[in-house]
Amino acid sequence: MAKVVKMSAFPAEPEDGYEHYSFTAHQGQEPLRVDKFLMNFIENATRSKIQKGIKEGCVRVNDIIVKSNYKVKPNDVVRVVFKHPPHENLLVAQNIPLAIVYEDDALLVVNKPAGMVVHPGHGNYDGTLVNGLIHHIENLPSNSNERPGLVHRIDKDTSGLLVVAKTENAMAHLSKQFFDKTSKREYVALVWGNVVQEEGTIEGHIGRSLKNRLQMDVFPDGNFGKHAVTHYKVLERFSYVTLVACRLETGRTHQIRAHMKYIGHTLFNDERYGGERILKGTTFTKYKQFVDNCFKILPRQALHAKTLGFEHPVTGKFMQFDSEIPEDIQLCLEKWRNYTVNQKE
């Protein structure tokens, strides 16, 4: 475990550079290579990028530059230091095609493709939805996290609908709706296993995992994390996986991914939560090949933000938008349909 503090940029001495991240290893930390340690704590960072930074002398432990094979020990302070300030503070407008579903003077609704990061961060300094938005619209209002226009967000490898505020009034009005839980957000997800109940509700506080800071865990006793509620309904069953609709009552980070894993139904091909392994099914080689082919067709977690509804901040009219399930998920579902039919014959 580790106590994690993400530092803001500060003008350090030239020879020190700018601190991007600082992590203090927990007293119970078992010896672990520093590159693997950082993989568990820096979102969207690949091991090759981390190792490159280490080779360039950008990683220090207790203020000493280390190599990749350094073993992190209890109470070690691991810092990531570059000669430039964190790029998430440097927003650049880019002419990126946006799938705009609706737009007026107050807001727009966009259908984000899988693979697109919503806002700049470590390892994704440009090419994000925000980079495209600030090119499309001048003077977008910033939220409390200084992310222009964003009222909510979805994960990089989750596809689907997002509403973006174009004015300060729209930002305040829409943000309040999300806070008050009056907005409507419904996702479709393919999950491992046969979900027994046709519908149900998952309640349990969600917070950062105490073992892996890139994951969220459910804390049912409520002593950690934030209150979270997910309502689900079975849409279709395919032998060893189930298609479900998930309606969010709250909007916590990785809420559906964490809640579904908590009840034993990890999202299909969700690598971060273990869904890229065969969790249900047979041991036959032919079945393993079939699942591998499904993973190739759908190389990301099977999650799509399908429906979005909210009250327009100017007219007061309730607006609802629905999006098509993307092709990669559709193709995967079709393979599972055919597999299920062949199993019954």
For each residue, the residues with C-beta under 8 A, 3 or more apart:
1: 26 28 29 210 211
2: 23 24 25 26 29 37 41 213
3: 23 24 26
4: 23 24 41 208 213
5: 22 23 24
6: 21 22
7: 10 19 20 21 22
8: 86
9: 18 19 20 85 86 89
10: 7 18 19
11: 18
12: 16 17 18 19
13: 16
14: 17
15:
16: 12 13 81
17: 12 14 58 81 82 83 84
18: 9 10 11 12 81 82 83 84 85 86
19: 7 9 10 12 22 79 80 81
20: 7 9 80 81 82 86 122
21: 6 7 41 42 79 80 122
22: 5 6 7 19 77 78 79 80
23: 2 3 4 5 37 38 41 77 78 79
24: 2 3 4 5 75 76 77 78
25: 2 29 37 72 73 74 75 76 77 78
26: 1 2 3 29 74
27: 74 75
28: 1 74
29: 1 2 25 26 32 72 73 74 75 76
30:
31: 71 72 73
32: 29 36 37 71 72
33: 36 37 68 69 70 71 72
34: 37 38 54 59 61 66 68 69 70 71 72 78
35: 38 39 47 50 51 54 68
36: 32 33 39 40 47
37: 2 23 25 32 33 34 40 41 72 78
38: 23 34 35 41 42 45 50 59 78 80
39: 35 36 42 45 47 50
40: 36 37 212 213 214
41: 2 4 21 23 37 38 213 214
42: 21 38 39 45 50 80 122 123 214
43: 121 122 123 214
44: 117 121 122 123 124 156
45: 38 39 42 49 50 122 123
46: 49 50 123
47: 35 36 39 50 51
48: 51 52
49: 45 46 52 53 123
50: 35 38 39 42 45 46 47 53 54 59
51: 35 47 48 54 55 68
52: 48 49 55 56
53: 49 50 56 58 59 80 82
54: 34 35 50 51 57 58 59 66 67 68
55: 51 52 68
56: 52 53
57: 54 65
58: 17 53 54 80 81 82
59: 34 38 50 53 54 65 66 78 79 80 81
60: 63 64 65 66 78 79 81
61: 34 64 66 70 72 76 77 78 79
62: 76 77
63: 60 77 79
64: 60 61
65: 57 59 60
66: 34 54 59 60 61 70
67: 54 70
68: 33 34 35 51 54 55
69: 33 34
70: 33 34 61 66 67
71: 31 32 33 34
72: 25 29 31 32 33 34 37 61 76 78
73: 25 29 31 76
74: 25 26 27 28 29
75: 24 25 27 29
76: 24 25 29 61 62 72 73
77: 22 23 24 25 61 62 63
78: 22 23 24 25 34 37 38 59 60 61 72
79: 19 21 22 23 59 60 61 63
80: 19 20 21 22 38 42 53 58 59
81: 16 17 18 19 20 58 59 60
82: 17 18 20 53 58
83: 17 18
84: 17 18 87
85: 9 18 89 90
86: 8 9 18 20 89 90 122
87: 84 90 120 125 126
88: 119 120 121 122 125
89: 9 85 86
90: 85 86 87 120 125
91: 120 130 131 134 148
92: 126 131
93: 131 134 135
94: 126 127 131 132 135
95: 132 135
96: 127 129 131 132 135
97: 132
98: 110 129 132 133 136
99: 110 111 112 113
100: 103 108 109 110 111
101: 109 110 111 161 321 323
102: 108 109 319 321
103: 100 107 108 109
104: 107 108
105: 166 167 314
106: 165 166 167 169 170 312 313 314
107: 103 104 163 164 165 166 170 174 312 313
108: 100 102 103 104 137 163 164 166
109: 100 101 102 103 161 162 163 164 308 321
110: 98 99 100 101 129 161 162 164
111: 99 100 101 159 160 161 323
112: 99 116 118 129 154 159 160 161 162 305
113: 99 116 159 326
114: 156 157 158 159 300 326 328
115: 156 157 300
116: 112 113 127 128 129 156
117: 44 120 121 124 127 128 129 156
118: 112 128 129 130 150 153 154 156 162
119: 88 128 129 130 147 150 153
120: 87 88 90 91 117 124 125 126 128 130 131
121: 43 44 88 117 124 125
122: 20 21 42 43 44 45 86 88
123: 42 43 44 45 46 49
124: 44 117 120 121 127 128 156
125: 87 88 90 120 121
126: 87 92 94 120 131
127: 94 96 116 117 124 131
128: 116 117 118 119 120 124 131 132
129: 96 98 110 112 116 117 118 119 132 133 162
130: 91 118 119 120 133 134 147 148 149 150
131: 91 92 93 94 96 120 126 127 128 134 135
132: 94 95 96 97 98 128 129 135 136
133: 98 129 130 136 137 140 148 149 164
134: 91 93 130 131 137 138 140 148 149
135: 93 94 95 96 131 132
136: 98 132 133
137: 108 133 134 140 149 166
138: 134
139:
140: 133 134 137 148 149 164 165 166
141: 148 149 165 166 167 168 170 171
142: 146 147 148
143: 146 147 150 151 171 175
144:
145: 150
146: 142 143
147: 119 130 142 143 150 153
148: 91 130 133 134 140 141 142
149: 130 133 134 137 140 141 164 165 166 171
150: 118 119 130 143 145 147 153 162 164 165
151: 143 162 163 164 165 171 174 175 178
152: 162 163 178 185 251
153: 118 119 147 150 162
154: 112 118 158 159 160 162 305
155: 158 254 257 301 303
156: 44 114 115 116 117 118 124
157: 114 115 300 301 303
158: 114 154 155 187 300 301 303 304 305
159: 111 112 113 114 154 303 304 305 326 329
160: 111 112 154 187 304 305 306 308 323
161: 101 109 110 111 112 305 306 307 308 321 323
162: 109 110 112 118 129 150 151 152 153 154 305 308
163: 107 108 109 151 152 174 308 310
164: 107 108 109 110 133 140 149 150 151
165: 106 107 140 141 149 150 151 170 171 174 175 313
166: 105 106 107 108 137 140 141 149 170
167: 105 106 141 170 171 313
168: 141 171 172
169: 106 172 173 313 314
170: 106 107 141 165 166 167 173 174 313 314
171: 141 143 149 151 165 167 168 174 175
172: 168 169 175 176 313
173: 169 170 176 177 311 313
174: 107 151 163 165 170 171 177 178 183 310 313
175: 143 151 165 171 172 178 179
176: 172 173 179 180
177: 173 174 180 182 183 310 311
178: 151 152 174 175 181 183 251
179: 175 176
180: 176 177
181: 178 249 250
182: 177 310 311
183: 174 177 178 308 309 310
184: 247 307 308 309 310 320
185: 152 247 248 251 305 307 308 309
186: 245 246 247 248 305 306 307 308
187: 158 160 245 246 247 248 256 303 304 305 306
188: 235 243 244 245 246 303 304 306 325 329
189: 243 244 245 246 256 260 267 268 302 303 304
190: 241 242 243 244 267 268 302 329 332 333 336
191: 195 241 242 244 260 265 266 267 268 302
192: 240 241 265 266 267 268 275 279 280
193: 240 241 242 264 265 279 280
194: 237 239 240 242 280
195: 191 232 234 237 242 244 265
196:
197: 200 234
198: 233 234
199: 231 232 233 234
200: 197 231 232
201: 229 230 231 232
202: 229 230 231 232 259 260 262 263
203: 220 227 228 229
204: 218 219 220 228 259 262
205: 218 219 220 221 222 223 224 225 226 227 228
206: 216 217 218 219 225 226 228 252 253 254 255 258 259
207: 216 217 219 224 225 226
208: 4 213 215 216 217 225
209: 212 213 214 215 216 217
210: 1 217
211: 1 215
212: 40 209 215
213: 2 4 40 41 208 209
214: 40 41 42 43 209 272
215: 208 209 211 212 254 258 272 273
216: 206 207 208 209 225 252 253 254 255 257 258
217: 206 207 208 209 210 225 258
218: 204 205 206 225 228 258 259 262
219: 204 205 206 207 222 223 224 225
220: 203 204 205
221: 205
222: 205 219 225 227
223: 205 219
224: 205 207 219
225: 205 206 207 208 216 217 218 219 222 228 252
226: 205 206 207 250 252
227: 203 205 222 250
228: 203 204 205 206 218 225 250 252 255 258 259
229: 201 202 203 248 249 250
230: 201 202 246 247 248 249 250 255 256 259 260
231: 199 200 201 202 246 247 248 249
232: 195 199 200 201 202 244 245 246 247 260
233: 198 199 244 245 247
234: 195 197 198 199 237 242 243 244
235: 188 243 244 245
236: 242 243 333 337
237: 194 195 234 242 243 340
238: 241 242 243 333 336 337 339 340
239: 194 281 336 339 340 343
240: 192 193 194 280 281
241: 190 191 192 193 238 268 280 336
242: 190 191 193 194 195 234 236 237 238 265
243: 188 189 190 234 235 236 237 238 333
244: 188 189 190 191 195 232 233 234 235 260 265
245: 186 187 188 189 232 233 235 306
246: 186 187 188 189 230 231 232 256 260
247: 184 185 186 187 230 231 232 233
248: 185 186 187 229 230 231 251 255 256
249: 181 229 230 231
250: 181 226 227 228 229 230 255
251: 152 178 185 248 255
252: 206 216 225 226 228 255 258
253: 206 216
254: 155 206 215 216 257 258 272 273
255: 206 216 228 230 248 250 251 252 258 259
256: 187 189 230 246 248 259 260 267 303
257: 155 216 254 260 261 266 267 270 272 273 301 303
258: 206 215 216 217 218 228 252 254 255 261 262 273
259: 202 204 206 218 228 230 255 256 262 263
260: 189 191 202 230 232 244 246 256 257 263 265 266 267
261: 257 258 264 265 266 267 270 273 274 275
262: 202 204 218 258 259
263: 202 259 260
264: 193 261
265: 191 192 193 195 242 244 260 261
266: 191 192 257 260 261 270 273 274 275 279
267: 189 190 191 192 256 257 260 261 270 273 275 301 302 303
268: 189 190 191 192 241 275 294 298 301 302 332
269: 275 276 294 295 298 299 300 301 302
270: 257 261 266 267 273 274 275 276 301 302 303
271: 274 275 276 301
272: 214 215 254 257 301
273: 215 254 257 258 261 266 267 270 301
274: 261 266 270 271 277 279
275: 192 261 266 267 268 269 270 271 279 301
276: 269 270 271 295
277: 274
278: 281 287 288 291
279: 192 193 266 274 275
280: 192 193 194 240 241
281: 239 240 278 287 291
282: 287
283: 287 288
284: 287 288
285: 288 289
286: 289 290
287: 278 281 282 283 284 290 291
288: 278 283 284 285 291 292
289: 285 286 292 293
290: 286 287 293 294 335 339
291: 278 281 287 288 294 295
292: 288 289 295 296
293: 289 290 296 297 335
294: 268 269 290 291 297 298 332 335 336
295: 269 276 291 292 298 299
296: 292 293 299
297: 293 294 328 331 332 335
298: 268 269 294 295 302 328 329 331 332
299: 269 295 296 328
300: 114 115 157 158 269 328
301: 155 157 158 257 267 268 269 270 271 272 273 275
302: 189 190 191 267 268 269 270 298 329 332
303: 155 157 158 159 187 188 189 256 257 267 270
304: 158 159 160 187 188 189 323 325 326 329
305: 112 154 158 159 160 161 162 185 186 187 308 323
306: 160 161 186 187 188 245 322 323 325
307: 161 184 185 186 320 321 322 323
308: 109 160 161 162 163 183 184 185 186 305 320 321
309: 183 184 185 318 319 320 321
310: 163 174 177 182 183 184 318 319
311: 173 177 182 316 317 318 319
312: 106 107 315 316 317 318 319
313: 106 107 165 167 169 170 172 173 174
314: 105 106 169 170
315: 312
316: 311 312
317: 311 312
318: 309 310 311 312
319: 102 309 310 311 312
320: 184 307 308 309
321: 101 102 109 161 307 308 309
322: 306 307
323: 101 111 160 161 304 305 306 307
324:
325: 188 304 306 329 330 333
326: 113 114 159 304 329 330
327: 330 331
328: 114 297 298 299 300 331 332
329: 159 188 190 298 302 304 325 326 332 333
330: 325 326 327 333 334
331: 297 298 327 328 334 335
332: 190 268 294 297 298 302 328 329 335 336
333: 190 236 238 243 325 329 330 336 337
334: 330 331 337 338
335: 290 293 294 297 331 332 338 339
336: 190 238 239 241 294 332 333 339 340
337: 236 238 333 334 340 341
338: 334 335 341 342
339: 238 239 290 335 336 342 343
340: 237 238 239 336 337 343 344
341: 337 338 344 345
342: 338 339 345
343: 239 339 340
344: 340 341
345: 341 342
